[in-house]
Amino acid sequence: MNGREPVRLSITVSPELNDALDRLARQKHTTKSEVLRKAFTLYSVAAEAEANHQRVGILDQDRKLVTEIVGL
């Protein structure tokens, strides 16, 4: 963290989002905080791609576009 202390944030989420975070954290054997950090990283990549007039998608094993992610 470049010698800087972590910053603690407090957020309010819906019960449904909390349940989804719990589920993902259990599935990945991690914490809700780590799930949110990774979600932010993915969102940052998508925002940068959009700024560069690029698209974000999911490819299958043959590198064929399966899903394009829009509206982030």
PDB file of N, CA, C, O and CB in Angstrom:
ATOM      1  N   MET A   1       0.820  -1.210   0.000  1.00  0.00           N
ATOM      2  CA  MET A   1       0.000   0.000   0.000  1.00  0.00           C
ATOM      3  C   MET A   1       0.856   1.262   0.000  1.00  0.00           C
ATOM      4  O   MET A   1       0.412   2.315   0.458  1.00  0.00           O
ATOM      5  CB  MET A   1      -0.929   0.005   1.207  1.00  0.00           C
ATOM      6  N   ASN A   2       2.068   1.162  -0.507  1.00  0.00           N
ATOM      7  CA  ASN A   2       2.957   2.318  -0.624  1.00  0.00           C
ATOM      8  C   ASN A   2       3.201   3.014   0.695  1.00  0.00           C
ATOM      9  O   ASN A   2       3.318   4.239   0.734  1.00  0.00           O
ATOM     10  CB  ASN A   2       2.395   3.298  -1.599  1.00  0.00           C
ATOM     11  N   GLY A   3       3.282   2.248   1.791  1.00  0.00           N
ATOM     12  CA  GLY A   3       3.551   2.844   3.086  1.00  0.00           C
ATOM     13  C   GLY A   3       2.379   3.582   3.691  1.00  0.00           C
ATOM     14  O   GLY A   3       2.530   4.231   4.726  1.00  0.00           O
ATOM     15  N   ARG A   4       1.229   3.499   3.080  1.00  0.00           N
ATOM     16  CA  ARG A   4       0.043   4.193   3.591  1.00  0.00           C
ATOM     17  C   ARG A   4      -0.843   3.199   4.317  1.00  0.00           C
ATOM     18  O   ARG A   4      -0.908   2.021   3.963  1.00  0.00           O
ATOM     19  CB  ARG A   4      -0.742   4.887   2.443  1.00  0.00           C
ATOM     20  N   GLU A   5      -1.509   3.686   5.316  1.00  0.00           N
ATOM     21  CA  GLU A   5      -2.421   2.855   6.090  1.00  0.00           C
ATOM     22  C   GLU A   5      -3.707   2.610   5.301  1.00  0.00           C
ATOM     23  O   GLU A   5      -4.173   3.498   4.587  1.00  0.00           O
ATOM     24  CB  GLU A   5      -2.736   3.516   7.449  1.00  0.00           C
ATOM     25  N   PRO A   6      -4.281   1.413   5.426  1.00  0.00           N
ATOM     26  CA  PRO A   6      -5.580   1.156   4.793  1.00  0.00           C
ATOM     27  C   PRO A   6      -6.646   2.095   5.369  1.00  0.00           C
ATOM     28  O   PRO A   6      -6.546   2.544   6.510  1.00  0.00           O
ATOM     29  CB  PRO A   6      -6.001  -0.326   4.992  1.00  0.00           C
ATOM     30  N   VAL A   7      -7.640   2.372   4.575  1.00  0.00           N
ATOM     31  CA  VAL A   7      -8.756   3.216   4.987  1.00  0.00           C
ATOM     32  C   VAL A   7      -9.967   2.334   5.194  1.00  0.00           C
ATOM     33  O   VAL A   7     -10.313   1.532   4.326  1.00  0.00           O
ATOM     34  CB  VAL A   7      -9.048   4.327   3.939  1.00  0.00           C
ATOM     35  N   ARG A   8     -10.607   2.475   6.324  1.00  0.00           N
ATOM     36  CA  ARG A   8     -11.815   1.705   6.620  1.00  0.00           C
ATOM     37  C   ARG A   8     -13.020   2.485   6.108  1.00  0.00           C
ATOM     38  O   ARG A   8     -13.167   3.677   6.376  1.00  0.00           O
ATOM     39  CB  ARG A   8     -11.944   1.415   8.154  1.00  0.00           C
ATOM     40  N   LEU A   9     -13.879   1.790   5.368  1.00  0.00           N
ATOM     41  CA  LEU A   9     -15.109   2.377   4.852  1.00  0.00           C
ATOM     42  C   LEU A   9     -16.297   1.668   5.470  1.00  0.00           C
ATOM     43  O   LEU A   9     -16.213   0.500   5.850  1.00  0.00           O
ATOM     44  CB  LEU A   9     -15.164   2.292   3.310  1.00  0.00           C
ATOM     45  N   SER A  10     -17.383   2.373   5.565  1.00  0.00           N
ATOM     46  CA  SER A  10     -18.632   1.785   6.027  1.00  0.00           C
ATOM     47  C   SER A  10     -19.664   1.996   4.925  1.00  0.00           C
ATOM     48  O   SER A  10     -19.885   3.124   4.484  1.00  0.00           O
ATOM     49  CB  SER A  10     -19.103   2.417   7.391  1.00  0.00           C
ATOM     50  N   ILE A  11     -20.297   0.908   4.479  1.00  0.00           N
ATOM     51  CA  ILE A  11     -21.307   1.026   3.427  1.00  0.00           C
ATOM     52  C   ILE A  11     -22.601   0.366   3.891  1.00  0.00           C
ATOM     53  O   ILE A  11     -22.600  -0.514   4.752  1.00  0.00           O
ATOM     54  CB  ILE A  11     -20.807   0.384   2.100  1.00  0.00           C
ATOM     55  N   THR A  12     -23.679   0.805   3.311  1.00  0.00           N
ATOM     56  CA  THR A  12     -24.979   0.212   3.570  1.00  0.00           C
ATOM     57  C   THR A  12     -25.420  -0.506   2.296  1.00  0.00           C
ATOM     58  O   THR A  12     -25.437   0.088   1.218  1.00  0.00           O
ATOM     59  CB  THR A  12     -26.028   1.295   4.013  1.00  0.00           C
ATOM     60  N   VAL A  13     -25.775  -1.781   2.423  1.00  0.00           N
ATOM     61  CA  VAL A  13     -26.219  -2.561   1.278  1.00  0.00           C
ATOM     62  C   VAL A  13     -27.560  -3.200   1.612  1.00  0.00           C
ATOM     63  O   VAL A  13     -27.935  -3.324   2.779  1.00  0.00           O
ATOM     64  CB  VAL A  13     -25.168  -3.639   0.891  1.00  0.00           C
ATOM     65  N   SER A  14     -28.262  -3.596   0.584  1.00  0.00           N
ATOM     66  CA  SER A  14     -29.540  -4.280   0.777  1.00  0.00           C
ATOM     67  C   SER A  14     -29.290  -5.675   1.350  1.00  0.00           C
ATOM     68  O   SER A  14     -28.190  -6.210   1.212  1.00  0.00           O
ATOM     69  CB  SER A  14     -30.330  -4.368  -0.560  1.00  0.00           C
ATOM     70  N   PRO A  15     -30.290  -6.262   1.985  1.00  0.00           N
ATOM     71  CA  PRO A  15     -30.141  -7.630   2.462  1.00  0.00           C
ATOM     72  C   PRO A  15     -29.792  -8.595   1.332  1.00  0.00           C
ATOM     73  O   PRO A  15     -29.033  -9.541   1.543  1.00  0.00           O
ATOM     74  CB  PRO A  15     -31.414  -8.081   3.150  1.00  0.00           C
ATOM     75  N   GLU A  16     -30.331  -8.371   0.147  1.00  0.00           N
ATOM     76  CA  GLU A  16     -30.054  -9.244  -0.990  1.00  0.00           C
ATOM     77  C   GLU A  16     -28.581  -9.157  -1.399  1.00  0.00           C
ATOM     78  O   GLU A  16     -27.947 -10.178  -1.666  1.00  0.00           O
ATOM     79  CB  GLU A  16     -30.958  -8.878  -2.177  1.00  0.00           C
ATOM     80  N   LEU A  17     -28.042  -7.941  -1.447  1.00  0.00           N
ATOM     81  CA  LEU A  17     -26.638  -7.785  -1.795  1.00  0.00           C
ATOM     82  C   LEU A  17     -25.753  -8.388  -0.709  1.00  0.00           C
ATOM     83  O   LEU A  17     -24.741  -9.016  -1.021  1.00  0.00           O
ATOM     84  CB  LEU A  17     -26.295  -6.303  -2.005  1.00  0.00           C
ATOM     85  N   ASN A  18     -26.111  -8.210   0.542  1.00  0.00           N
ATOM     86  CA  ASN A  18     -25.352  -8.812   1.636  1.00  0.00           C
ATOM     87  C   ASN A  18     -25.338 -10.339   1.507  1.00  0.00           C
ATOM     88  O   ASN A  18     -24.299 -10.973   1.692  1.00  0.00           O
ATOM     89  CB  ASN A  18     -25.947  -8.395   2.999  1.00  0.00           C
ATOM     90  N   ASP A  19     -26.492 -10.921   1.188  1.00  0.00           N
ATOM     91  CA  ASP A  19     -26.568 -12.375   0.990  1.00  0.00           C
ATOM     92  C   ASP A  19     -25.676 -12.817  -0.172  1.00  0.00           C
ATOM     93  O   ASP A  19     -24.991 -13.836  -0.087  1.00  0.00           O
ATOM     94  CB  ASP A  19     -28.027 -12.807   0.730  1.00  0.00           C
ATOM     95  N   ALA A  20     -25.693 -12.039  -1.257  1.00  0.00           N
ATOM     96  CA  ALA A  20     -24.860 -12.371  -2.415  1.00  0.00           C
ATOM     97  C   ALA A  20     -23.379 -12.272  -2.052  1.00  0.00           C
ATOM     98  O   ALA A  20     -22.588 -13.123  -2.461  1.00  0.00           O
ATOM     99  CB  ALA A  20     -25.184 -11.436  -3.604  1.00  0.00           C
ATOM    100  N   LEU A  21     -22.998 -11.260  -1.300  1.00  0.00           N
ATOM    101  CA  LEU A  21     -21.611 -11.120  -0.860  1.00  0.00           C
ATOM    102  C   LEU A  21     -21.203 -12.290   0.027  1.00  0.00           C
ATOM    103  O   LEU A  21     -20.113 -12.841  -0.123  1.00  0.00           O
ATOM    104  CB  LEU A  21     -21.416  -9.796  -0.112  1.00  0.00           C
ATOM    105  N   ASP A  22     -22.086 -12.666   0.953  1.00  0.00           N
ATOM    106  CA  ASP A  22     -21.812 -13.820   1.821  1.00  0.00           C
ATOM    107  C   ASP A  22     -21.592 -15.082   0.988  1.00  0.00           C
ATOM    108  O   ASP A  22     -20.651 -15.838   1.230  1.00  0.00           O
ATOM    109  CB  ASP A  22     -22.974 -14.037   2.818  1.00  0.00           C
ATOM    110  N   ARG A  23     -22.466 -15.302   0.007  1.00  0.00           N
ATOM    111  CA  ARG A  23     -22.400 -16.487  -0.837  1.00  0.00           C
ATOM    112  C   ARG A  23     -21.080 -16.521  -1.624  1.00  0.00           C
ATOM    113  O   ARG A  23     -20.393 -17.542  -1.663  1.00  0.00           O
ATOM    114  CB  ARG A  23     -23.602 -16.523  -1.802  1.00  0.00           C
ATOM    115  N   LEU A  24     -20.744 -15.393  -2.242  1.00  0.00           N
ATOM    116  CA  LEU A  24     -19.505 -15.336  -3.019  1.00  0.00           C
ATOM    117  C   LEU A  24     -18.277 -15.522  -2.138  1.00  0.00           C
ATOM    118  O   LEU A  24     -17.332 -16.212  -2.519  1.00  0.00           O
ATOM    119  CB  LEU A  24     -19.411 -14.010  -3.762  1.00  0.00           C
ATOM    120  N   ALA A  25     -18.292 -14.910  -0.972  1.00  0.00           N
ATOM    121  CA  ALA A  25     -17.156 -15.043  -0.058  1.00  0.00           C
ATOM    122  C   ALA A  25     -16.979 -16.506   0.368  1.00  0.00           C
ATOM    123  O   ALA A  25     -15.858 -17.012   0.419  1.00  0.00           O
ATOM    124  CB  ALA A  25     -17.353 -14.139   1.184  1.00  0.00           C
ATOM    125  N   ARG A  26     -18.080 -17.167   0.670  1.00  0.00           N
ATOM    126  CA  ARG A  26     -18.001 -18.599   1.044  1.00  0.00           C
ATOM    127  C   ARG A  26     -17.482 -19.440  -0.117  1.00  0.00           C
ATOM    128  O   ARG A  26     -16.608 -20.288   0.064  1.00  0.00           O
ATOM    129  CB  ARG A  26     -19.388 -19.124   1.489  1.00  0.00           C
ATOM    130  N   GLN A  27     -18.027 -19.200  -1.312  1.00  0.00           N
ATOM    131  CA  GLN A  27     -17.619 -19.975  -2.489  1.00  0.00           C
ATOM    132  C   GLN A  27     -16.128 -19.818  -2.781  1.00  0.00           C
ATOM    133  O   GLN A  27     -15.467 -20.775  -3.185  1.00  0.00           O
ATOM    134  CB  GLN A  27     -18.433 -19.547  -3.710  1.00  0.00           C
ATOM    135  N   LYS A  28     -15.603 -18.617  -2.578  1.00  0.00           N
ATOM    136  CA  LYS A  28     -14.211 -18.320  -2.896  1.00  0.00           C
ATOM    137  C   LYS A  28     -13.293 -18.429  -1.676  1.00  0.00           C
ATOM    138  O   LYS A  28     -12.094 -18.164  -1.768  1.00  0.00           O
ATOM    139  CB  LYS A  28     -14.108 -16.932  -3.490  1.00  0.00           C
ATOM    140  N   HIS A  29     -13.862 -18.819  -0.539  1.00  0.00           N
ATOM    141  CA  HIS A  29     -13.084 -18.963   0.699  1.00  0.00           C
ATOM    142  C   HIS A  29     -12.324 -17.682   1.025  1.00  0.00           C
ATOM    143  O   HIS A  29     -11.119 -17.697   1.273  1.00  0.00           O
ATOM    144  CB  HIS A  29     -12.103 -20.138   0.581  1.00  0.00           C
ATOM    145  N   THR A  30     -13.057 -16.584   1.017  1.00  0.00           N
ATOM    146  CA  THR A  30     -12.458 -15.278   1.268  1.00  0.00           C
ATOM    147  C   THR A  30     -13.429 -14.431   2.079  1.00  0.00           C
ATOM    148  O   THR A  30     -14.381 -14.959   2.654  1.00  0.00           O
ATOM    149  CB  THR A  30     -12.086 -14.568  -0.062  1.00  0.00           C
ATOM    150  N   THR A  31     -13.201 -13.147   2.129  1.00  0.00           N
ATOM    151  CA  THR A  31     -14.047 -12.240   2.899  1.00  0.00           C
ATOM    152  C   THR A  31     -14.915 -11.396   1.966  1.00  0.00           C
ATOM    153  O   THR A  31     -14.649 -11.284   0.769  1.00  0.00           O
ATOM    154  CB  THR A  31     -13.186 -11.332   3.799  1.00  0.00           C
ATOM    155  N   LYS A  32     -15.947 -10.813   2.542  1.00  0.00           N
ATOM    156  CA  LYS A  32     -16.788  -9.902   1.763  1.00  0.00           C
ATOM    157  C   LYS A  32     -15.960  -8.699   1.314  1.00  0.00           C
ATOM    158  O   LYS A  32     -16.158  -8.187   0.212  1.00  0.00           O
ATOM    159  CB  LYS A  32     -18.021  -9.440   2.591  1.00  0.00           C
ATOM    160  N   SER A  33     -15.046  -8.250   2.150  1.00  0.00           N
ATOM    161  CA  SER A  33     -14.187  -7.123   1.771  1.00  0.00           C
ATOM    162  C   SER A  33     -13.365  -7.461   0.538  1.00  0.00           C
ATOM    163  O   SER A  33     -13.225  -6.635  -0.364  1.00  0.00           O
ATOM    164  CB  SER A  33     -13.259  -6.737   2.930  1.00  0.00           C
ATOM    165  N   GLU A  34     -12.823  -8.671   0.497  1.00  0.00           N
ATOM    166  CA  GLU A  34     -12.016  -9.076  -0.664  1.00  0.00           C
ATOM    167  C   GLU A  34     -12.888  -9.190  -1.913  1.00  0.00           C
ATOM    168  O   GLU A  34     -12.449  -8.826  -3.004  1.00  0.00           O
ATOM    169  CB  GLU A  34     -11.303 -10.422  -0.389  1.00  0.00           C
ATOM    170  N   VAL A  35     -14.099  -9.683  -1.770  1.00  0.00           N
ATOM    171  CA  VAL A  35     -15.023  -9.745  -2.914  1.00  0.00           C
ATOM    172  C   VAL A  35     -15.261  -8.332  -3.444  1.00  0.00           C
ATOM    173  O   VAL A  35     -15.231  -8.113  -4.655  1.00  0.00           O
ATOM    174  CB  VAL A  35     -16.380 -10.416  -2.506  1.00  0.00           C
ATOM    175  N   LEU A  36     -15.494  -7.380  -2.555  1.00  0.00           N
ATOM    176  CA  LEU A  36     -15.732  -5.997  -2.975  1.00  0.00           C
ATOM    177  C   LEU A  36     -14.483  -5.371  -3.596  1.00  0.00           C
ATOM    178  O   LEU A  36     -14.593  -4.612  -4.559  1.00  0.00           O
ATOM    179  CB  LEU A  36     -16.195  -5.158  -1.785  1.00  0.00           C
ATOM    180  N   ARG A  37     -13.304  -5.672  -3.064  1.00  0.00           N
ATOM    181  CA  ARG A  37     -12.067  -5.154  -3.664  1.00  0.00           C
ATOM    182  C   ARG A  37     -11.907  -5.676  -5.086  1.00  0.00           C
ATOM    183  O   ARG A  37     -11.552  -4.922  -5.992  1.00  0.00           O
ATOM    184  CB  ARG A  37     -10.838  -5.546  -2.810  1.00  0.00           C
ATOM    185  N   LYS A  38     -12.168  -6.964  -5.283  1.00  0.00           N
ATOM    186  CA  LYS A  38     -12.053  -7.538  -6.622  1.00  0.00           C
ATOM    187  C   LYS A  38     -13.123  -6.987  -7.558  1.00  0.00           C
ATOM    188  O   LYS A  38     -12.864  -6.770  -8.742  1.00  0.00           O
ATOM    189  CB  LYS A  38     -12.151  -9.059  -6.555  1.00  0.00           C
ATOM    190  N   ALA A  39     -14.315  -6.763  -7.035  1.00  0.00           N
ATOM    191  CA  ALA A  39     -15.386  -6.172  -7.849  1.00  0.00           C
ATOM    192  C   ALA A  39     -14.995  -4.767  -8.290  1.00  0.00           C
ATOM    193  O   ALA A  39     -15.243  -4.381  -9.432  1.00  0.00           O
ATOM    194  CB  ALA A  39     -16.720  -6.136  -7.060  1.00  0.00           C
ATOM    195  N   PHE A  40     -14.385  -4.001  -7.387  1.00  0.00           N
ATOM    196  CA  PHE A  40     -13.941  -2.661  -7.743  1.00  0.00           C
ATOM    197  C   PHE A  40     -12.860  -2.720  -8.826  1.00  0.00           C
ATOM    198  O   PHE A  40     -12.865  -1.911  -9.754  1.00  0.00           O
ATOM    199  CB  PHE A  40     -13.414  -1.924  -6.499  1.00  0.00           C
ATOM    200  N   THR A  41     -11.948  -3.664  -8.710  1.00  0.00           N
ATOM    201  CA  THR A  41     -10.893  -3.817  -9.707  1.00  0.00           C
ATOM    202  C   THR A  41     -11.492  -4.126 -11.075  1.00  0.00           C
ATOM    203  O   THR A  41     -11.092  -3.537 -12.080  1.00  0.00           O
ATOM    204  CB  THR A  41      -9.912  -4.927  -9.291  1.00  0.00           C
ATOM    205  N   LEU A  42     -12.451  -5.047 -11.113  1.00  0.00           N
ATOM    206  CA  LEU A  42     -13.109  -5.380 -12.374  1.00  0.00           C
ATOM    207  C   LEU A  42     -13.848  -4.173 -12.942  1.00  0.00           C
ATOM    208  O   LEU A  42     -13.797  -3.926 -14.146  1.00  0.00           O
ATOM    209  CB  LEU A  42     -14.081  -6.547 -12.177  1.00  0.00           C
ATOM    210  N   TYR A  43     -14.527  -3.428 -12.091  1.00  0.00           N
ATOM    211  CA  TYR A  43     -15.244  -2.229 -12.530  1.00  0.00           C
ATOM    212  C   TYR A  43     -14.263  -1.197 -13.089  1.00  0.00           C
ATOM    213  O   TYR A  43     -14.557  -0.544 -14.090  1.00  0.00           O
ATOM    214  CB  TYR A  43     -16.055  -1.622 -11.360  1.00  0.00           C
ATOM    215  N   SER A  44     -13.103  -1.046 -12.449  1.00  0.00           N
ATOM    216  CA  SER A  44     -12.088  -0.099 -12.921  1.00  0.00           C
ATOM    217  C   SER A  44     -11.589  -0.476 -14.308  1.00  0.00           C
ATOM    218  O   SER A  44     -11.414   0.389 -15.166  1.00  0.00           O
ATOM    219  CB  SER A  44     -10.911  -0.039 -11.941  1.00  0.00           C
ATOM    220  N   VAL A  45     -11.359  -1.772 -14.531  1.00  0.00           N
ATOM    221  CA  VAL A  45     -10.920  -2.253 -15.841  1.00  0.00           C
ATOM    222  C   VAL A  45     -11.992  -1.949 -16.888  1.00  0.00           C
ATOM    223  O   VAL A  45     -11.677  -1.504 -17.992  1.00  0.00           O
ATOM    224  CB  VAL A  45     -10.617  -3.777 -15.796  1.00  0.00           C
ATOM    225  N   ALA A  46     -13.247  -2.188 -16.543  1.00  0.00           N
ATOM    226  CA  ALA A  46     -14.345  -1.932 -17.479  1.00  0.00           C
ATOM    227  C   ALA A  46     -14.463  -0.446 -17.789  1.00  0.00           C
ATOM    228  O   ALA A  46     -14.698  -0.075 -18.939  1.00  0.00           O
ATOM    229  CB  ALA A  46     -15.669  -2.456 -16.909  1.00  0.00           C
ATOM    230  N   ALA A  47     -14.304   0.408 -16.785  1.00  0.00           N
ATOM    231  CA  ALA A  47     -14.396   1.856 -16.996  1.00  0.00           C
ATOM    232  C   ALA A  47     -13.258   2.352 -17.879  1.00  0.00           C
ATOM    233  O   ALA A  47     -13.460   3.202 -18.746  1.00  0.00           O
ATOM    234  CB  ALA A  47     -14.380   2.597 -15.651  1.00  0.00           C
ATOM    235  N   GLU A  48     -12.065   1.818 -17.654  1.00  0.00           N
ATOM    236  CA  GLU A  48     -10.925   2.203 -18.484  1.00  0.00           C
ATOM    237  C   GLU A  48     -11.115   1.738 -19.929  1.00  0.00           C
ATOM    238  O   GLU A  48     -10.800   2.467 -20.870  1.00  0.00           O
ATOM    239  CB  GLU A  48      -9.625   1.620 -17.908  1.00  0.00           C
ATOM    240  N   ALA A  49     -11.630   0.526 -20.093  1.00  0.00           N
ATOM    241  CA  ALA A  49     -11.898   0.023 -21.442  1.00  0.00           C
ATOM    242  C   ALA A  49     -12.903   0.922 -22.153  1.00  0.00           C
ATOM    243  O   ALA A  49     -12.719   1.272 -23.319  1.00  0.00           O
ATOM    244  CB  ALA A  49     -12.421  -1.427 -21.388  1.00  0.00           C
ATOM    245  N   GLU A  50     -13.954   1.287 -21.452  1.00  0.00           N
ATOM    246  CA  GLU A  50     -14.973   2.164 -22.046  1.00  0.00           C
ATOM    247  C   GLU A  50     -14.370   3.504 -22.447  1.00  0.00           C
ATOM    248  O   GLU A  50     -14.675   4.031 -23.517  1.00  0.00           O
ATOM    249  CB  GLU A  50     -16.137   2.384 -21.063  1.00  0.00           C
ATOM    250  N   ALA A  51     -13.514   4.057 -21.589  1.00  0.00           N
ATOM    251  CA  ALA A  51     -12.872   5.338 -21.890  1.00  0.00           C
ATOM    252  C   ALA A  51     -11.987   5.246 -23.130  1.00  0.00           C
ATOM    253  O   ALA A  51     -11.777   6.238 -23.828  1.00  0.00           O
ATOM    254  CB  ALA A  51     -12.043   5.806 -20.696  1.00  0.00           C
ATOM    255  N   ASN A  52     -11.474   4.051 -23.398  1.00  0.00           N
ATOM    256  CA  ASN A  52     -10.625   3.817 -24.567  1.00  0.00           C
ATOM    257  C   ASN A  52     -11.398   3.250 -25.753  1.00  0.00           C
ATOM    258  O   ASN A  52     -10.810   2.737 -26.705  1.00  0.00           O
ATOM    259  CB  ASN A  52      -9.499   2.878 -24.204  1.00  0.00           C
ATOM    260  N   HIS A  53     -12.725   3.350 -25.681  1.00  0.00           N
ATOM    261  CA  HIS A  53     -13.607   2.860 -26.752  1.00  0.00           C
ATOM    262  C   HIS A  53     -13.406   1.378 -27.008  1.00  0.00           C
ATOM    263  O   HIS A  53     -13.453   0.918 -28.149  1.00  0.00           O
ATOM    264  CB  HIS A  53     -13.364   3.640 -28.041  1.00  0.00           C
ATOM    265  N   GLN A  54     -13.181   0.637 -25.934  1.00  0.00           N
ATOM    266  CA  GLN A  54     -13.041  -0.809 -26.003  1.00  0.00           C
ATOM    267  C   GLN A  54     -14.250  -1.449 -25.339  1.00  0.00           C
ATOM    268  O   GLN A  54     -15.063  -0.768 -24.714  1.00  0.00           O
ATOM    269  CB  GLN A  54     -11.723  -1.279 -25.330  1.00  0.00           C
ATOM    270  N   ARG A  55     -14.360  -2.760 -25.480  1.00  0.00           N
ATOM    271  CA  ARG A  55     -15.484  -3.486 -24.906  1.00  0.00           C
ATOM    272  C   ARG A  55     -14.962  -4.555 -23.956  1.00  0.00           C
ATOM    273  O   ARG A  55     -13.815  -4.992 -24.057  1.00  0.00           O
ATOM    274  CB  ARG A  55     -16.361  -4.116 -26.014  1.00  0.00           C
ATOM    275  N   VAL A  56     -15.825  -4.968 -23.032  1.00  0.00           N
ATOM    276  CA  VAL A  56     -15.489  -6.020 -22.073  1.00  0.00           C
ATOM    277  C   VAL A  56     -16.406  -7.198 -22.357  1.00  0.00           C
ATOM    278  O   VAL A  56     -17.609  -7.030 -22.555  1.00  0.00           O
ATOM    279  CB  VAL A  56     -15.635  -5.523 -20.581  1.00  0.00           C
ATOM    280  N   GLY A  57     -15.828  -8.386 -22.375  1.00  0.00           N
ATOM    281  CA  GLY A  57     -16.637  -9.566 -22.664  1.00  0.00           C
ATOM    282  C   GLY A  57     -16.079 -10.803 -22.014  1.00  0.00           C
ATOM    283  O   GLY A  57     -15.005 -10.787 -21.414  1.00  0.00           O
ATOM    284  N   ILE A  58     -16.831 -11.879 -22.144  1.00  0.00           N
ATOM    285  CA  ILE A  58     -16.439 -13.192 -21.656  1.00  0.00           C
ATOM    286  C   ILE A  58     -16.225 -14.086 -22.873  1.00  0.00           C
ATOM    287  O   ILE A  58     -17.093 -14.214 -23.735  1.00  0.00           O
ATOM    288  CB  ILE A  58     -17.516 -13.793 -20.680  1.00  0.00           C
ATOM    289  N   LEU A  59     -15.044 -14.699 -22.915  1.00  0.00           N
ATOM    290  CA  LEU A  59     -14.699 -15.572 -24.033  1.00  0.00           C
ATOM    291  C   LEU A  59     -14.760 -17.024 -23.588  1.00  0.00           C
ATOM    292  O   LEU A  59     -14.502 -17.341 -22.427  1.00  0.00           O
ATOM    293  CB  LEU A  59     -13.298 -15.234 -24.587  1.00  0.00           C
ATOM    294  N   ASP A  60     -15.102 -17.897 -24.517  1.00  0.00           N
ATOM    295  CA  ASP A  60     -15.047 -19.329 -24.199  1.00  0.00           C
ATOM    296  C   ASP A  60     -13.630 -19.843 -24.424  1.00  0.00           C
ATOM    297  O   ASP A  60     -12.723 -19.068 -24.730  1.00  0.00           O
ATOM    298  CB  ASP A  60     -16.065 -20.134 -25.063  1.00  0.00           C
ATOM    299  N   GLN A  61     -13.444 -21.137 -24.272  1.00  0.00           N
ATOM    300  CA  GLN A  61     -12.095 -21.712 -24.378  1.00  0.00           C
ATOM    301  C   GLN A  61     -11.486 -21.558 -25.764  1.00  0.00           C
ATOM    302  O   GLN A  61     -10.268 -21.641 -25.919  1.00  0.00           O
ATOM    303  CB  GLN A  61     -12.131 -23.175 -24.013  1.00  0.00           C
ATOM    304  N   ASP A  62     -12.321 -21.334 -26.771  1.00  0.00           N
ATOM    305  CA  ASP A  62     -11.830 -21.121 -28.133  1.00  0.00           C
ATOM    306  C   ASP A  62     -11.680 -19.632 -28.462  1.00  0.00           C
ATOM    307  O   ASP A  62     -11.498 -19.254 -29.619  1.00  0.00           O
ATOM    308  CB  ASP A  62     -12.773 -21.780 -29.136  1.00  0.00           C
ATOM    309  N   ARG A  63     -11.758 -18.809 -27.434  1.00  0.00           N
ATOM    310  CA  ARG A  63     -11.646 -17.353 -27.553  1.00  0.00           C
ATOM    311  C   ARG A  63     -12.785 -16.738 -28.361  1.00  0.00           C
ATOM    312  O   ARG A  63     -12.631 -15.671 -28.955  1.00  0.00           O
ATOM    313  CB  ARG A  63     -10.325 -16.991 -28.190  1.00  0.00           C
ATOM    314  N   LYS A  64     -13.922 -17.417 -28.375  1.00  0.00           N
ATOM    315  CA  LYS A  64     -15.124 -16.901 -29.030  1.00  0.00           C
ATOM    316  C   LYS A  64     -15.920 -16.117 -27.994  1.00  0.00           C
ATOM    317  O   LYS A  64     -16.093 -16.568 -26.862  1.00  0.00           O
ATOM    318  CB  LYS A  64     -15.988 -18.061 -29.652  1.00  0.00           C
ATOM    319  N   LEU A  65     -16.403 -14.934 -28.390  1.00  0.00           N
ATOM    320  CA  LEU A  65     -17.173 -14.097 -27.482  1.00  0.00           C
ATOM    321  C   LEU A  65     -18.477 -14.784 -27.116  1.00  0.00           C
ATOM    322  O   LEU A  65     -19.280 -15.118 -27.987  1.00  0.00           O
ATOM    323  CB  LEU A  65     -17.447 -12.724 -28.107  1.00  0.00           C
ATOM    324  N   VAL A  66     -18.681 -14.991 -25.824  1.00  0.00           N
ATOM    325  CA  VAL A  66     -19.899 -15.610 -25.332  1.00  0.00           C
ATOM    326  C   VAL A  66     -20.873 -14.538 -24.871  1.00  0.00           C
ATOM    327  O   VAL A  66     -22.068 -14.604 -25.160  1.00  0.00           O
ATOM    328  CB  VAL A  66     -19.590 -16.590 -24.190  1.00  0.00           C
ATOM    329  N   THR A  67     -20.351 -13.546 -24.148  1.00  0.00           N
ATOM    330  CA  THR A  67     -21.177 -12.485 -23.586  1.00  0.00           C
ATOM    331  C   THR A  67     -20.404 -11.184 -23.602  1.00  0.00           C
ATOM    332  O   THR A  67     -19.236 -11.141 -23.214  1.00  0.00           O
ATOM    333  CB  THR A  67     -21.629 -12.832 -22.153  1.00  0.00           C
ATOM    334  N   GLU A  68     -21.053 -10.129 -24.049  1.00  0.00           N
ATOM    335  CA  GLU A  68     -20.470  -8.802 -23.923  1.00  0.00           C
ATOM    336  C   GLU A  68     -21.110  -8.141 -22.697  1.00  0.00           C
ATOM    337  O   GLU A  68     -22.327  -8.177 -22.519  1.00  0.00           O
ATOM    338  CB  GLU A  68     -20.691  -7.942 -25.232  1.00  0.00           C
ATOM    339  N   ILE A  69     -20.279  -7.552 -21.877  1.00  0.00           N
ATOM    340  CA  ILE A  69     -20.785  -6.898 -20.657  1.00  0.00           C
ATOM    341  C   ILE A  69     -20.969  -5.424 -20.979  1.00  0.00           C
ATOM    342  O   ILE A  69     -20.013  -4.731 -21.327  1.00  0.00           O
ATOM    343  CB  ILE A  69     -19.800  -7.098 -19.425  1.00  0.00           C
ATOM    344  N   VAL A  70     -22.199  -4.952 -20.863  1.00  0.00           N
ATOM    345  CA  VAL A  70     -22.516  -3.563 -21.173  1.00  0.00           C
ATOM    346  C   VAL A  70     -23.190  -2.899 -19.976  1.00  0.00           C
ATOM    347  O   VAL A  70     -23.750  -3.570 -19.109  1.00  0.00           O
ATOM    348  CB  VAL A  70     -23.421  -3.476 -22.420  1.00  0.00           C
ATOM    349  N   GLY A  71     -23.125  -1.592 -19.945  1.00  0.00           N
ATOM    350  CA  GLY A  71     -23.859  -0.841 -18.940  1.00  0.00           C
ATOM    351  C   GLY A  71     -23.210  -0.764 -17.576  1.00  0.00           C
ATOM    352  O   GLY A  71     -23.897  -0.524 -16.583  1.00  0.00           O
ATOM    353  N   LEU A  72     -21.902  -0.963 -17.501  1.00  0.00           N
ATOM    354  CA  LEU A  72     -21.236  -0.841 -16.201  1.00  0.00           C
ATOM    355  C   LEU A  72     -21.008   0.592 -15.849  1.00  0.00           C
ATOM    356  O   LEU A  72     -20.458   0.888 -14.788  1.00  0.00           O
ATOM    357  CB  LEU A  72     -19.920  -1.582 -16.192  1.00  0.00           C
TER     358      LEU A  72
END
